[in-house]
Amino acid sequence: MTISGFAFSTLTVMPGATVTVKNADSAAHTVKVNGTNVDVNVPGGGTATFTAPATAGTYPLTCDFHPAMHGVLTVAG
């Protein structure tokens, strides 16, 4: 998954997959997977990883630092 221009790219993964997030912005962001306990910090220009939910579904994404940022993580089962 890439964060660029204060926007999340779309991503579909398998349940329990390791997701790598690349932040192409200079500002720090978080990736909060709503409905789960995933909330990772991604430094400006940096990367972070998290484990996708184990249950298939569509999960809204938000950034704690920038409330206007929204995206979707799809877990295919």
Secondary structure, DSSP 8 states (H G I E B T S, - for coil): -EE-SS-B--EEE-TT-EEEEEE-SSS-EEEEETTSS-EEEE-TT-EEEEE--SS-EEEEEE-SS-TT-EEEEEE--
